[in-house]
Amino acid sequence: MMSATNVLDRYFENLEEQDRFSGVVLITQGESQLYAGAYGHASRPWKIRNTLNMRFDTASVTKLFTSIATLQLIDQGLLAFDTGVTGLLELDDTKIPKDVNVFHLLTHTSGIGDDCEEEDGENYEDLWKTKPNYSVTTAADFLPQFIHKPPNFPPGQSCRYCNCGFVLLGLMIEKVTGRTCRDYVRQNIFARAGMVHSDFFRMDRVHDNVAEGCDPIRDEGGNVVGWKKNIYSFPPIGSPDSGAYVTAFDLDRFLRAVKAGELLSPELTGAFLTPQVHYREKENWTMMYGYGLWFYVDKSDRVVCYQKEGINAGVSALIRHFPAQDIDVVVLSNMVGGVWKPVWKIHEMVVAEQLGA
């Protein structure tokens, strides 16, 4: 019988041959490494292969770091779940409702207008057709893109994914700490969790072991006829809602540090790992949202897994945890759609108990 390792090796080799995956995969259970593999190219022009030590843009997985930073400041009494946004940030003359608070932003229940309404099918890349992406390098630079847009619903009345809610959280972090959100995350999350290879890197600077985002251009028959870099697709450096770079080992280390209570108080550690609001019903489960994590809850109200994912041009990233098995799955890709099929392939193997120590 073929081992799980051999099954996954062949699976990812096949995806790579079809130009459907480029990136790294890490699966752990407690202190044990169940699987690790690197596929595709970190640099296509120079034919440099990905390695397990390569650093990948995480897109919206970055929101986890902003969530933990916010919760740390709640632990310290510098913020509270009911802290109002507009008063603290002096945004009263905007379309952001005055009763939007930290809880709403963390749980995507604020209803505020987003700079790109992705749930309506808008494309984030289109924002930069009329505005240079290199002009947005701080959290405050995002404000003109959304603060005058009308809200989608009153705060707390629904749940709708909102990138700019985390921009506001980042600005609140900066307001109460006197530091940039990036610096706060570096010192209080990356350093404390032992994420020694993680950071925020500018796309227009040279950094070691950083995978370049690149997506295939296909003809009508699905054949790859070229590759497109993502250098004009989003701002050149990460923000509170997107763009931190990590290794697979660092991202796994981060989640295990959170679960071990190394970054938050016991009360807020428990809250972070607990579903908070209803999002939508699926055929086999309910999707719920917490303070940064998505939760998949089955019909018996059991959390089957929780995760955070990110996607952008030339980027896709995901970390998923299975509580019953204590298995972490990290998939990082320097392609826009790289992680989705692989993570569900691995999900099926975990649930069927074909993967585990």
C-alpha positions, 0 to 999 in steps of 0.5 A, spaced: 500 500 500 502 506 498 504 511 504 501 518 505 508 521 503 508 517 496 501 519 495 502 527 496 509 526 493 506 524 486 500 529 487 504 535 488 509 533 482 503 532 478 500 539 479 507 542 478 508 538 471 501 542 469 503 548 472 498 548 477 502 549 483 509 552 485 510 553 493 511 549 499 507 544 503 508 542 511 504 538 515 505 537 522 502 533 528 504 536 535 512 536 535 512 531 529 513 533 522 508 528 517 510 531 511 514 537 507 515 538 500 517 544 496 515 544 488 516 549 483 520 555 482 521 561 486 524 565 480 522 563 474 526 567 469 532 564 473 530 557 474 531 558 482 527 552 485 523 553 491 525 550 498 522 549 505 526 555 507 523 560 502 519 566 504 512 567 501 507 573 501 501 570 505 496 575 503 490 575 508 494 570 512 497 577 515 490 578 518 492 573 523 498 577 526 494 584 526 488 580 530 493 577 535 496 584 536 489 587 537 488 582 542 494 583 546 493 590 547 486 588 549 490 584 554 494 590 556 488 595 557 490 599 551 484 597 547 477 594 548 472 590 544 467 596 545 473 601 543 470 606 538 473 606 531 471 613 529 473 617 535 480 614 537 482 615 529 478 622 528 474 619 523 468 622 525 467 626 518 467 619 514 462 614 512 464 609 517 458 609 522 460 612 529 458 605 533 463 601 529 468 598 534 474 593 535 469 587 535 466 589 529 472 589 525 475 583 528 469 579 526 468 582 519 461 585 522 462 592 521 459 593 515 463 598 512 465 599 505 471 596 503 476 599 498 475 593 493 468 589 494 471 582 493 464 579 495 461 583 489 466 580 484 470 586 484 478 585 482 483 588 487 488 589 481 483 594 478 484 599 484 491 600 481 489 602 474 488 609 476 493 610 482 500 608 483 501 602 487 507 604 490 504 610 493 501 606 498 506 604 503 503 606 510 496 604 513 494 611 513 495 611 505 489 606 504 484 611 508 482 615 502 480 608 498 474 607 503 472 612 508 467 615 504 464 609 501 457 608 504 456 602 509 453 595 506 449 594 513 449 597 520 454 594 525 453 587 527 447 586 523 451 581 518 458 578 516 461 580 510 469 579 509 472 586 509 480 587 508 479 595 510 477 593 517 484 590 518 487 597 516 483 600 521 485 595 526 492 597 524 491 604 525 488 603 532 494 599 534 499 605 531 495 610 535 495 607 542 502 604 541 506 610 538 509 605 533 508 602 526 503 596 526 509 593 522 514 594 528 509 592 533 508 585 529 515 584 528 517 585 536 511 582 539 509 577 535 514 574 530 520 575 535 516 572 541 513 566 537 520 565 534 518 566 527 526 568 526 525 568 518 518 572 517 518 580 516 515 585 511 519 586 505 518 591 500 517 588 493 522 593 490 528 591 494 532 585 494 531 580 499 534 573 500 530 567 500 523 570 497 519 567 492 517 572 487 509 572 485 508 569 478 501 567 475 501 563 468 498 566 462 494 560 458 491 560 451 484 557 450 486 550 450 489 551 457 496 551 455 501 556 458 504 561 453 507 566 458 508 568 465 505 574 469 509 577 475 505 581 480 509 587 481 503 592 479 498 588 483 498 591 490 502 595 494 509 594 495 510 592 502 505 589 507 500 592 511 495 590 517 491 586 512 496 583 507 503 582 505 507 579 511 512 574 508 513 567 512 516 561 511 512 554 512 515 553 519 514 560 521 507 560 520 506 553 523 510 555 529 506 561 530 499 558 530 502 553 535 505 559 540 498 561 540 495 555 542 500 554 547 498 561 550 505 564 549 502 570 545 495 572 549 492 571 556 488 564 557 482 568 556 483 571 550 487 565 547 480 561 548 476 567 545 481 567 539 480 559 538 473 560 539 467 561 533 464 568 534 459 570 529 455 566 524 457 567 516 454 562 512 451 555 511 454 550 507 452 543 505 456 539 510 457 545 515 456 552 518 462 557 516 463 561 522 468 567 523 472 568 530 477 574 531 481 572 525 480 565 523 474 561 519 471 555 523 468 549 519 463 547 524 459 540 522 452 538 524 453 536 531 456 543 532 463 540 532 469 544 529 472 540 524 477 545 522 479 552 523 484 556 518 486 563 515 487 563 507 490 569 503 489 570 496 492 575 491 495 576 484 501 571 484 500 569 491 496 564 495 497 562 502 493 557 507 494 554 514 489 549 517 488 546 524 484 540 525 483 540 533 481 532 533 488 530 530 492 536 532 494 537 525 497 543 522 497 544 514 501 550 511 500 551 504 504 557 501 504 558 494 507 564 489 501 562 484 494 565 485 490 559 485 496 554 488 493 552 495 486 551 494 485 544 491 491 541 495 489 543 502 482 539 500 486 533 498 490 533 504 483 535 508 480 528 505 486 524 507 486 527 515 479 526 515 479 519 513 485 518 518 490 516 512 495 522 514 497 522 522 503 519 526 
